[in-house]
Every structure is written in C-alpha cells, then in structure tokens.
Amino acid sequence: MTIRERTPADDDTIRHLNDTAFGGTDESRLIEDLRTAGLVAVELVAVDPMVDGHILFSALDVTVRGKPVRALALAPMAVQPHRQRRGIGSALVRAGLQQARERGWQAVVVLGHQDYYPRFGFSAALARPLEAPFSGASFMAIELEPGVLQGGEGRVVYPPPFGIAI
Ligand SMILES: CC(C)(COP(=O)(O)OP(=O)(O)OC[C@H]1O[C@@H](n2cnc3c(N)ncnc32)[C@H](O)[C@@H]1OP(=O)(O)O)[C@@H](O)C(=O)NCCC(=O)NCCS
C-alpha cells in the first residue's frame, strides 16, 4: 500500500469512496467546500493498487489563553467498506499527523469514534477545556507540539464549510 498526496485526478474516486463509506453525500460536499475555501492543509490517499482510502485535515481557529494555535480538524476520513480493518485507516491517520507536524501545525482536533482515535494519541481529556460546538468522549485532540493546548481555557471555531452554527 502506498500513501500519497491527493491529486485532482483522484477526485471522482474520492467522492465515490466517501459517499459509499458514509452512505450519503454530506462528507464529499464538505471536502469540496473545504477545497474551495482554501482550507485544506493535508489531503492523502491510500493506493493498493486503486485509491481505497482518503483523509483530509483542514485549518480551523483554535486559541488557548487567547493565543492562536496552528490547528487542524481531521475530517473526513474513509476507507472502502470491503477494504476496512486492514490497517489502511491507521496508516492514513499516522501519515497525516506526520505530514501536519512537518508542516508546522501544532494540534489536531477530531469528532469521531471514541474507540478509534485514542490509539493515535488523540485524547478527549485534552479537548475538554476547549470551548467548542462539541463535547464529550467523541471530541478529541492531539498535540503535535507538546503543551500547546495546555495551561488554560481555549476556544475552537469551525469555519463555514462545516455548517456549524456558533
Ligand atoms: C473509520 C475507518 C476510516 C477506519 O478505517 P480502517 O481502514 O477500517 O481502519 P484500521 O484497519 O486502521 O483500523 C481498524 C480498527 O478500526 C476500528 N473501527 C472501525 N470503524 C469503527 C467504528 N465505527 N467505531 C469504532 N472503531 C471502529 C475497528 O474496530 C478496528 O479496531 P481493532 O483494530 O481494534 O479491531 C473506516 O471504518 C470507515 O471508513 N468507516 C466509515 C466512515 C467513517 O466512519 N469515518 C470516520 C469518521 S470519524
């Protein structure tokens, strides 16, 4: 399996992959809106030999103690249903976090399966002090720069493509 950057030639496959994995078009619409808004920071596909996994990280506003943190939202990610549970999703998350770290991003937040993301270091406890549209065990964060989310209250504001009323 190869993990590589998305190219525009992948986009039809990525749309179909997300529609199939999620059973609807909300996520593929989100992907297109994030690209149009210029918010995509890391977008990768897994190829083996076809594109059967996709992950996207986009910039969002996070402040801690009033200071901006260079942060990303992980959303969405998907693996073809018949190729799931073979490590493709894990490889995409790890490669995406690595690339985000190399590009100087300091933290990532995710709203997702509470049994899945902690294995990569995401923590609901880390996200708890952040004022956000989400809370609870499914709202998690990871620091790519140690300590960047700690030491005080913070705030997370999702950009318009997420369609979240503030
Ligand atoms: C979530 C998803 C991307 C994982 O991809 P994957 O390639 O199957 O993941 P991996 O093979 O690396 O890991 C498999 C693990 O994910 C876990 N997992 C998969 N879907 C899960 C879910 N809905 N809730 C909790 N854990 C889940 C499996 O239990 C398995 O855990 P195990 O290793 O302890 O058995 C894939 O299942 C998917 O596309 N799901 C539909 C879309 C979706 O829900 N996207 C994520 C939105 S937050």
The ligand as a Gaussian input file, in Angstrom:
#p B3LYP/6-31G(d) Opt

LIG

0 1
 C      -13.223000       4.520000      10.442000
 C      -12.481000       3.950000       9.227000
 C      -11.895000       5.079000       8.394000
 C      -11.356000       3.030000       9.727000
 O      -10.610000       2.576000       8.617000
 P       -9.943000       1.114000       8.643000
 O       -9.032000       1.013000       7.484000
 O      -11.010000       0.089000       8.775000
 O       -9.121000       1.205000       9.996000
 P       -7.969000       0.252000      10.503000
 O       -7.964000      -1.020000       9.733000
 O       -6.719000       1.030000      10.543000
 O       -8.411000       0.024000      11.979000
 C       -9.452000      -0.862000      12.231000
 C       -9.944000      -0.554000      13.592000
 O      -10.889000       0.497000      13.491000
 C      -11.966000       0.178000      14.304000
 N      -13.152000       0.812000      13.787000
 C      -13.591000       0.859000      12.529000
 N      -14.783000       1.503000      12.489000
 C      -15.056000       1.850000      13.762000
 C      -16.134000       2.491000      14.384000
 N      -17.210000       2.876000      13.685000
 N      -16.080000       2.707000      15.728000
 C      -15.015000       2.273000      16.430000
 N      -13.979000       1.625000      15.903000
 C      -14.012000       1.413000      14.580000
 C      -12.080000      -1.298000      14.198000
 O      -12.752000      -1.809000      15.308000
 C      -10.649000      -1.750000      14.210000
 O      -10.209000      -1.846000      15.545000
 P       -9.303000      -3.038000      16.010000
 O       -8.008000      -2.866000      15.272000
 O       -9.176000      -2.796000      17.481000
 O      -10.054000      -4.257000      15.620000
 C      -13.418000       3.103000       8.345000
 O      -14.031000       2.134000       9.167000
 C      -14.505000       3.906000       7.632000
 O      -14.297000       4.393000       6.528000
 N      -15.688000       3.993000       8.260000
 C      -16.816000       4.692000       7.650000
 C      -16.599000       6.167000       7.615000
 C      -16.245000       6.732000       8.991000
 O      -16.897000       6.418000       9.983000
 N      -15.203000       7.586000       9.014000
 C      -14.683000       8.135000      10.243000
 C      -15.497000       9.274000      10.717000
 S      -14.964000       9.765000      12.324000

